[in-house]
Amino acid sequence: MFKHLLLAVDGSPMAESAFHKGIALAREMKAHVTAVRVCPSYHVLTYQAEMLSDTREEYVKGAWEVATRYLNDLARGASATGVDCQTAYAVNDHPYEAIIKTAEDKGCDLIVMASHGRRGVQGLLIGSETLKVLTHSKVPVLVYR
């Protein structure tokens, strides 16, 4: 069936739960996985406190280091269960674009991700990256809630 799953993670408990379910699915299908983490670009005007205290170089370096540690930990956990896990890191203000591009570039045949279930005003203002992936991806998407 599916041979290469893209597991989109953002550090949230929901995304990690979806990651572990994706690993279990990959193990059953004898597939390999790529875990991807997308971080926003540096902006001088932002609502994210870490961007306000860092220079552009500090932010870029720090974000890459944190994402790399996080992804390596996930890859080690996947390997311990017998699933080959590669990692990818992307910088993009629109995570859905980076998720879809990574899936296409890596030849993935399924995207696995969580839905945070934002509704109402929050969902309207922030939007749903999961919904955007579902809407724009040509690669099938499996959503864990």
C-alpha positions as CSV (number, residue, x, y, z in Angstrom):
1,M,0.0,0.0,0.0
2,F,1.8,3.1,1.2
3,K,5.6,3.0,1.2
4,H,6.8,6.4,2.3
5,L,4.9,8.5,4.9
6,L,5.5,12.1,5.7
7,L,4.8,12.8,9.3
8,A,4.3,16.5,10.0
9,V,5.2,17.6,13.5
10,D,5.1,20.9,15.4
11,G,6.1,19.9,18.9
12,S,2.6,19.9,20.2
13,P,1.2,16.8,22.1
14,M,-1.4,16.3,19.4
15,A,1.3,16.2,16.7
16,E,3.4,13.8,18.7
17,S,0.5,11.5,19.2
18,A,-0.2,11.6,15.4
19,F,3.5,10.9,14.9
20,H,3.5,7.8,17.0
21,K,0.3,6.6,15.3
22,G,2.0,7.2,12.0
23,I,5.0,5.2,13.1
24,A,2.7,2.3,14.1
25,L,1.0,2.5,10.7
26,A,4.4,2.6,8.9
27,R,5.6,-0.5,10.9
28,E,2.5,-2.4,9.9
29,M,2.9,-1.5,6.2
30,K,6.7,-2.0,6.2
31,A,7.0,1.6,5.1
32,H,9.6,4.2,5.9
33,V,8.9,7.8,7.1
34,T,10.1,11.3,6.9
35,A,9.4,13.6,9.8
36,V,9.1,17.3,8.9
37,R,9.1,20.3,11.2
38,V,8.3,23.8,9.7
39,C,9.4,27.0,11.5
40,P,8.3,30.5,10.6
41,S,10.7,33.0,9.1
42,Y,12.2,35.7,11.3
43,H,10.1,38.9,11.5
44,V,11.0,42.1,13.2
45,L,7.3,42.7,14.0
46,T,5.9,39.5,15.5
47,Y,3.7,38.1,18.3
48,Q,6.3,35.4,19.0
49,A,8.4,36.6,22.0
50,E,11.5,34.7,21.0
51,M,11.7,36.7,17.8
52,L,11.6,40.0,19.7
53,S,14.7,39.2,21.8
54,D,16.8,37.6,19.1
55,T,18.7,39.0,16.1
56,R,17.8,37.3,12.8
57,E,20.9,35.2,13.0
58,E,20.3,34.1,16.6
59,Y,16.7,33.2,15.8
60,V,17.6,31.2,12.7
61,K,20.4,29.3,14.4
62,G,18.3,28.7,17.6
63,A,15.2,27.5,15.6
64,W,17.4,25.2,13.5
65,E,19.1,23.7,16.6
66,V,15.8,23.2,18.5
67,A,14.1,21.6,15.5
68,T,17.1,19.4,14.7
69,R,17.3,18.1,18.3
70,Y,13.5,17.5,18.3
71,L,13.6,15.7,15.0
72,N,16.6,13.6,15.9
73,D,14.8,12.4,19.1
74,L,11.8,11.4,17.1
75,A,13.9,9.6,14.5
76,R,15.7,7.6,17.3
77,G,12.3,6.6,18.8
78,A,11.1,5.5,15.4
79,S,14.3,3.5,14.7
80,A,13.8,1.8,18.1
81,T,10.5,0.4,16.8
82,G,12.1,-0.8,13.6
83,V,10.9,2.1,11.3
84,D,13.4,3.9,9.2
85,C,12.9,7.7,9.8
86,Q,14.5,10.5,7.9
87,T,14.0,14.1,9.0
88,A,13.4,17.4,7.2
89,Y,13.4,21.0,8.4
90,A,11.8,23.8,6.6
91,V,11.4,27.6,7.1
92,N,8.2,29.0,5.7
93,D,5.5,31.3,7.0
94,H,2.9,29.0,5.5
95,P,3.6,25.6,7.0
96,Y,1.1,23.8,4.7
97,E,3.2,24.9,1.7
98,A,6.4,23.4,3.2
99,I,4.6,20.2,4.2
100,I,3.2,19.6,0.7
101,K,6.5,20.6,-1.0
102,T,8.5,18.2,1.3
103,A,6.1,15.4,0.6
104,E,6.5,15.9,-3.1
105,D,10.3,16.4,-3.0
106,K,10.8,13.3,-0.9
107,G,8.4,11.1,-3.0
108,C,6.0,10.5,-0.1
109,D,2.8,8.7,-0.9
110,L,0.9,9.7,2.3
111,I,1.0,12.7,4.6
112,V,0.1,12.0,8.2
113,M,-0.7,14.9,10.6
114,A,-2.8,16.0,13.5
115,S,-5.7,18.4,13.5
116,H,-5.7,20.8,16.4
117,G,-9.4,21.3,16.0
118,R,-9.4,25.1,16.2
119,R,-12.9,26.4,15.7
120,G,-14.8,29.6,15.9
121,V,-12.9,32.9,15.9
122,Q,-9.6,31.3,16.6
123,G,-10.0,28.9,13.6
124,L,-11.1,31.8,11.4
125,L,-8.2,34.1,12.3
126,I,-5.4,31.5,12.5
127,G,-6.8,29.1,9.9
128,S,-6.1,25.4,9.9
129,E,-2.8,24.2,8.4
130,T,-4.3,20.8,8.2
131,L,-7.3,22.1,6.2
132,K,-4.9,23.9,3.9
133,V,-2.9,20.7,3.4
134,L,-6.1,18.7,2.7
135,T,-7.2,21.4,0.2
136,H,-4.0,21.9,-1.7
137,S,-2.2,18.5,-1.6
138,K,-2.2,16.0,-4.4
139,V,-0.7,13.5,-2.0
140,P,-3.3,11.7,0.2
141,V,-3.6,13.0,3.8
142,L,-4.4,11.0,6.9
143,V,-5.6,13.3,9.8
144,Y,-5.5,12.2,13.4
145,R,-7.8,14.1,15.8
